């Protein structure tokens, strides 16, 4: 099952790992591996990348960062192949992402000797970027006929557990998810309160927004590491965050409610 109806599919610049993700999921569909196992695997790949950054093996770090993106695409694909969607997997995936993002930036800060305060600002910025992408993408998915509605536009309460998962695990992970993502969601929702009323977003606009998807962010980091530009990563993402206001302005100007 696709997340979007055919007419709503767009070139997602952050989704370059999807081909590998589908390949891996197909290899695992007849095994005992679950989507949760795959989520844990991309966490391990991220930690290996961090190890290589600390040791200044930037090419190897870049490989494992990109591998993490590919594996990250596989858990959702495996859930669809096995017909086992779950809120537990969805929230765990998101929590792992933000933890790894924080560790990536703290490691880059340590190795490049960048200011801790600039690093925190860059981390805050990268999370706002990702939240804007997810906000518009989830709106599109919920408006798309036959699209995936596991993710909600506004998540104020823990959802009812799906078959195969317990309500307790959903409640716990939703609580953690709300703590780590709540402030970013509130900021983006405040900046563009009316976006959810738009009937749909055209493909070109979603392709533009996808430069803020996690996969594209990690691609930028991987490229900069491989070019030994580690000291520029933190400043770049601080400046890159400013594009949020341009994208929101385009949405408000071109797609009125």
C-alpha positions as CSV (number, residue, x, y, z in Angstrom):
1,X,0.0,0.0,0.0
2,X,1.4,3.4,-1.0
3,X,1.2,6.3,1.4
4,X,-0.3,8.5,-1.4
5,X,-2.8,8.1,-4.2
6,X,-1.1,8.0,-7.7
7,X,-2.1,11.6,-8.6
8,X,-0.5,12.9,-5.4
9,X,2.9,11.2,-5.7
10,X,5.8,13.6,-6.1
11,X,9.6,13.6,-6.5
12,X,10.6,13.3,-2.9
13,X,14.3,14.4,-2.7
14,X,14.6,13.0,0.8
15,X,13.3,9.5,-0.2
16,X,16.4,8.3,-2.2
17,X,16.7,5.4,0.2
18,X,13.3,4.0,-0.8
19,X,14.6,1.6,-3.4
20,X,17.0,0.0,-1.0
21,X,14.3,0.0,1.7
22,X,12.0,-1.9,-0.6
23,X,14.7,-4.4,-1.5
24,X,15.6,-5.0,2.2
25,X,11.9,-5.3,3.1
26,X,11.3,-7.9,0.4
27,X,14.3,-9.9,1.7
28,X,12.8,-9.9,5.2
29,X,9.1,-10.4,4.5
30,X,9.2,-14.2,4.9
31,X,11.5,-14.1,8.0
32,X,10.8,-13.5,11.6
33,X,12.2,-9.9,11.3
34,X,9.6,-7.3,12.3
35,X,9.5,-3.6,11.4
36,X,10.7,-2.9,15.0
37,X,13.8,-5.0,14.4
38,X,14.5,-2.9,11.3
39,X,14.0,0.3,13.3
40,X,16.6,-1.0,15.8
41,X,18.9,-1.8,12.9
42,X,18.9,1.8,11.5
43,X,19.6,2.9,15.0
44,X,22.7,0.7,15.1
45,X,23.8,2.1,11.7
46,X,23.5,5.6,13.0
47,X,25.6,4.8,16.1
48,X,28.3,3.3,13.8
49,X,28.3,6.5,11.8
50,X,28.8,8.5,15.0
51,X,31.7,6.2,16.0
52,X,33.4,6.9,12.6
53,X,32.8,10.7,13.0
54,X,34.5,10.6,16.4
55,X,37.5,8.8,14.8
56,X,37.4,11.3,11.9
57,X,36.8,8.5,9.3
58,X,34.4,10.8,7.5
59,X,34.0,8.7,4.3
60,X,32.9,5.6,6.4
61,X,30.7,7.9,8.5
62,X,29.0,9.1,5.3
63,X,28.3,5.6,4.1
64,X,26.7,4.6,7.4
65,X,24.6,7.8,7.5
66,X,23.3,7.0,4.0
67,X,22.8,3.3,5.0
68,X,20.7,4.5,7.9
69,X,18.5,6.4,5.5
70,X,18.0,3.3,3.4
71,X,17.2,1.1,6.4
72,X,14.9,3.8,7.8
73,X,12.7,3.4,4.7
74,X,12.6,-0.4,5.1
75,X,10.6,-0.6,8.4
76,X,7.5,1.0,7.0
77,X,7.8,-1.0,3.8
78,X,8.1,-4.2,5.8
79,X,5.0,-3.2,7.9
80,X,3.0,-2.7,4.6
81,X,4.3,-6.0,3.1
82,X,3.4,-7.9,6.3
83,X,0.2,-5.9,6.8
84,X,1.3,-5.1,10.3
85,X,1.0,-1.3,10.7
86,X,1.5,0.0,14.2
87,X,1.6,3.2,16.1
88,X,4.4,1.6,18.3
89,X,6.6,1.3,15.3
90,X,5.8,4.8,14.0
91,X,6.5,6.5,17.3
92,X,9.6,4.5,17.9
93,X,11.0,5.4,14.5
94,X,10.4,9.1,15.2
95,X,11.9,8.9,18.7
96,X,15.0,7.1,17.3
97,X,15.4,9.8,14.6
98,X,15.4,12.7,17.0
99,X,17.9,10.9,19.3
100,X,20.2,10.2,16.5
101,X,19.9,13.7,15.1
102,X,20.9,15.1,18.5
103,X,23.8,12.7,18.8
104,X,25.0,13.5,15.2
105,X,25.1,17.2,16.0
106,X,26.7,16.8,19.4
107,X,29.4,14.6,17.8
108,X,30.0,17.1,15.0
109,X,30.2,19.8,17.6
110,X,32.8,17.8,19.6
111,X,35.0,16.9,16.6
112,X,34.7,20.4,14.9
113,X,35.1,22.3,18.2
114,X,32.0,24.3,17.3
115,X,30.1,26.3,20.0
116,X,27.7,24.2,21.9
117,X,25.1,27.0,21.7
118,X,25.3,27.2,17.9
119,X,25.0,23.4,17.8
120,X,21.9,23.5,19.9
121,X,20.5,26.2,17.6
122,X,21.3,24.1,14.5
123,X,19.7,21.0,16.1
124,X,16.6,23.1,16.9
125,X,16.6,24.3,13.3
126,X,16.9,20.9,11.7
127,X,14.0,19.7,13.8
128,X,11.8,22.6,12.7
129,X,12.8,21.9,9.1
130,X,11.7,18.2,9.4
131,X,8.5,19.2,11.2
132,X,7.5,21.5,8.4
133,X,8.1,18.8,5.8
134,X,6.1,16.2,7.9
135,X,3.3,18.7,8.6
136,X,2.7,19.3,4.9
137,X,3.3,15.7,4.0
138,X,0.8,14.3,6.6
139,X,-1.8,16.9,5.4
140,X,-1.3,15.6,1.8
141,X,-1.5,11.9,3.0
142,X,-4.7,12.5,4.9
143,X,-6.3,14.4,2.0
144,X,-5.2,11.8,-0.5
145,X,-7.9,9.3,-1.5
146,X,-6.7,5.9,-0.4
147,X,-3.6,7.3,1.2
148,X,-2.0,6.2,4.5
149,X,-3.6,7.9,7.5
150,X,-1.6,6.3,10.3
151,X,-0.1,9.7,11.0
152,X,-2.5,12.4,12.1
153,X,-2.3,16.1,11.3
154,X,-2.8,17.1,14.9
155,X,-1.9,14.5,17.6
156,X,-3.3,15.6,20.9
157,X,-4.0,12.2,22.4
158,X,-2.7,8.6,22.3
159,X,-4.4,6.7,19.4
160,X,-6.2,3.4,19.9
161,X,-3.7,0.5,19.5
162,X,-3.9,-1.4,16.3
163,X,-4.0,-5.3,16.1
164,X,-0.7,-6.8,17.2
165,X,0.3,-4.1,19.6
166,X,-0.6,-3.2,23.2
167,X,-2.3,0.0,24.2
168,X,0.3,0.5,27.0
169,X,3.2,0.5,24.5
170,X,1.3,3.0,22.3
171,X,0.5,5.2,25.3
172,X,4.2,5.2,26.5
173,X,5.7,5.9,23.1
174,X,3.1,8.6,22.4
175,X,4.0,10.3,25.6
176,X,7.7,10.3,24.7
177,X,6.9,11.4,21.2
178,X,4.8,14.3,22.5
179,X,7.6,15.5,24.8
180,X,10.4,15.4,22.2
181,X,8.4,16.7,19.2
182,X,5.6,18.8,20.9
183,X,7.4,22.1,20.9
184,X,8.4,21.8,17.2
185,X,4.9,20.8,16.2
186,X,3.4,23.8,18.1
187,X,5.8,26.3,16.4
188,X,5.1,25.1,12.9
189,X,1.4,24.9,13.5
190,X,1.5,28.4,14.8
191,X,3.5,29.7,11.8
192,X,1.0,28.1,9.3
193,X,-2.3,27.5,11.2
194,X,-4.5,27.2,8.1
195,X,-2.4,24.8,6.0
196,X,-4.6,21.8,7.0
197,X,-7.6,23.5,5.3
198,X,-5.9,23.4,1.8
199,X,-7.5,20.8,-0.4
200,X,-4.2,19.5,-1.7
201,X,-0.6,20.5,-2.5
202,X,0.8,20.3,-6.1
203,X,3.7,18.0,-6.8
204,X,6.2,20.7,-7.4
205,X,5.5,22.3,-4.0
206,X,6.0,19.0,-2.2
207,X,9.2,18.4,-4.1
208,X,10.4,21.8,-2.9
209,X,9.4,21.0,0.7
210,X,11.2,17.7,0.6
211,X,14.6,19.5,0.9
212,X,13.6,19.6,4.5
213,X,13.0,15.8,4.8
214,X,15.3,13.9,7.1
215,X,16.8,11.9,4.2
216,X,17.9,15.0,2.4
217,X,19.2,16.6,5.6
218,X,21.3,13.5,6.2
219,X,22.5,13.5,2.6
220,X,23.8,17.1,3.1
221,X,25.6,16.0,6.2
222,X,27.1,13.0,4.5
223,X,28.3,15.0,1.5
224,X,29.8,17.7,3.7
225,X,31.6,15.1,5.9
226,X,33.0,13.3,2.8
227,X,34.3,16.7,1.6
228,X,35.9,17.3,5.0
229,X,33.7,20.3,5.6
230,X,32.6,19.2,9.1
231,X,33.2,22.7,10.6
232,X,30.7,24.2,8.2
233,X,27.8,21.7,9.0
234,X,26.5,23.6,12.0
235,X,26.5,27.1,10.5
236,X,25.0,25.7,7.3
237,X,21.9,24.3,9.0
238,X,21.4,27.4,11.0
239,X,21.2,29.4,7.8
240,X,19.2,26.7,6.0
241,X,16.5,27.0,8.6
242,X,15.7,30.5,7.3
243,X,14.1,28.9,4.2
244,X,11.2,27.9,6.4
245,X,9.7,31.4,6.2
246,X,10.1,31.4,2.4
247,X,8.3,28.0,2.0
248,X,5.5,29.0,4.3
249,X,5.1,32.3,2.4
250,X,4.8,30.4,-0.9
251,X,2.2,28.1,0.6
252,X,0.1,31.1,1.9
253,X,0.5,33.0,-1.4
254,X,-0.2,30.2,-3.8
255,X,-2.6,27.9,-2.0
256,X,-5.1,29.9,-0.1
257,X,-7.8,28.2,2.1
